[in-house]
Amino acid sequence: MRLNKKQTMKHHITNAICHPARWGSTLTALLLLGAFAPASQGQVLSPSSLHYGFSYQEWSLKWWQWSLEQSTNRLELVGGPGIPAGPASKVLFLAGVYLPGPGGVTIATRKITIPAETPLFFPILSSWNDNSGCPTFTTYSAHQLAAQVAGMWSGVTLTSCTIDGVAVPGLRDPATTEYLVQTPAFSYTTAEKDNVLAGFFGDTCIDGGTTIYPAVAKGVYLLLSPLKPGNHTIHFIGQVGPYLNENITYDITVE
């Protein structure tokens, strides 16, 4: 979902994206409130600690960079942050909803295969904002952009997730869950060809290879330690009042 300056719904991409605050609802995830998921499911890692060298805030920043830097003619369901070596290089991102369904309702099942020993990171729902736009960019500060994102987040009514049929606790209230995090200001560079700002939002004045700064994002994100080899299911739901309803299932084969 993308909103224009008068909050008129237009499009949305990777987990619902809006402007001035873009919604990033995405795949789903798991969460752990001081507890561990069953051994067959891996663990949802706490947002109060660093994992694979980065905080949840830093992982969410990297997820948005990966999402916003893609080309519309080769969108990925699974991708990485481009870290060349070390434990962090094994983390993979799950994509969000690149295009909304009719009336803002998206119901989809996605089948993917990942290597063993692969941590997964993704938001259940997240919002993003920056100054990009056509025919001219706005000039809000990072602080002002963050305030707009917070205002959009106040409309979130539901975040939920199950992993292999087991509900992830602590997601009932999107405003108070400890998995709600905000990124620091970040930059991203649009794809050289068929960038998502032009392709999904009609911002045709934004050329490929354009670096956008500042951008900010806020949302409920989850980081999952590696699943055991075999078949797994992650199912998530994110809702923003009557405007957005995303119901996504990931059928995952771990090799």
Secondary structure as the mmCIF struct_conf table of DSSP 4:
data_model
#
loop_
_struct_conf.conf_type_id
_struct_conf.id
_struct_conf.beg_label_comp_id
_struct_conf.beg_label_asym_id
_struct_conf.beg_label_seq_id
_struct_conf.end_label_comp_id
_struct_conf.end_label_asym_id
_struct_conf.end_label_seq_id
STRN STRN1 LEU A 3 LEU A 3
TURN_TY1_P TURN_TY1_P1 LYS A 5 LYS A 6
STRN STRN2 MET A 9 MET A 9
BEND BEND1 THR A 14 ASN A 15
BEND BEND2 HIS A 19 ALA A 21
STRN STRN3 ARG A 22 SER A 25
STRN STRN4 THR A 26 THR A 26
BEND BEND3 LEU A 27 LEU A 27
BEND BEND4 LEU A 33 ALA A 35
HELX_RH_3T_P HELX_RH_3T_P1 ALA A 39 GLN A 41
STRN STRN5 VAL A 44 VAL A 44
HELX_LH_PP_P HELX_LH_PP_P1 LEU A 45 SER A 46
TURN_TY1_P TURN_TY1_P2 PRO A 47 SER A 48
BEND BEND5 SER A 49 SER A 49
STRN STRN6 HIS A 51 HIS A 51
TURN_TY1_P TURN_TY1_P3 TYR A 52 GLY A 53
STRN STRN7 PHE A 54 PHE A 54
HELX_RH_AL_P HELX_RH_AL_P1 TYR A 56 LEU A 68
TURN_TY1_P TURN_TY1_P4 GLU A 69 GLU A 69
STRN STRN8 SER A 71 SER A 71
TURN_TY1_P TURN_TY1_P5 THR A 72 ASN A 73
BEND BEND6 ARG A 74 ARG A 74
BEND BEND7 LEU A 77 LEU A 77
STRN STRN9 VAL A 78 GLY A 79
BEND BEND8 ALA A 85 GLY A 86
HELX_RH_3T_P HELX_RH_3T_P2 PRO A 87 LYS A 90
STRN STRN10 LEU A 92 LEU A 94
HELX_LH_PP_P HELX_LH_PP_P2 ALA A 95 ALA A 95
STRN STRN11 GLY A 96 GLY A 96
BEND BEND9 TYR A 98 LEU A 99
HELX_RH_3T_P HELX_RH_3T_P3 PRO A 102 GLY A 104
STRN STRN12 VAL A 105 ILE A 114
BEND BEND10 ALA A 116 GLU A 117
STRN STRN13 LEU A 120 ASP A 130
BEND BEND11 ASN A 131 ASN A 131
BEND BEND12 CYS A 134 THR A 136
HELX_RH_AL_P HELX_RH_AL_P2 ALA A 142 TRP A 153
TURN_TY1_P TURN_TY1_P6 SER A 154 GLY A 155
STRN STRN14 LEU A 158 ILE A 163
TURN_TY1_P TURN_TY1_P7 ASP A 164 GLY A 165
STRN STRN15 VAL A 166 ALA A 167
HELX_LH_PP_P HELX_LH_PP_P3 VAL A 168 VAL A 168
TURN_TY1_P TURN_TY1_P8 PRO A 169 GLY A 170
BEND BEND13 ARG A 172 ARG A 172
TURN_TY1_P TURN_TY1_P9 PRO A 174 THR A 176
TURN_TY1_P TURN_TY1_P10 GLU A 178 TYR A 179
STRN STRN16 LEU A 180 GLN A 182
HELX_LH_PP_P HELX_LH_PP_P4 THR A 183 ALA A 185
STRN STRN17 PHE A 186 THR A 189
BEND BEND14 GLU A 192 ASP A 194
STRN STRN18 ASN A 195 ASN A 195
HELX_RH_AL_P HELX_RH_AL_P3 VAL A 196 PHE A 201
TURN_TY1_P TURN_TY1_P11 THR A 204 CYS A 205
BEND BEND15 ILE A 206 ILE A 206
TURN_TY1_P TURN_TY1_P12 GLY A 208 GLY A 209
STRN STRN19 THR A 211 LEU A 224
HELX_LH_PP_P HELX_LH_PP_P5 SER A 225 LYS A 228
BEND BEND16 PRO A 229 PRO A 229
STRN STRN20 GLY A 230 VAL A 240
TURN_TY1_P TURN_TY1_P13 GLY A 241 TYR A 243
STRN STRN21 LEU A 244 VAL A 254
#
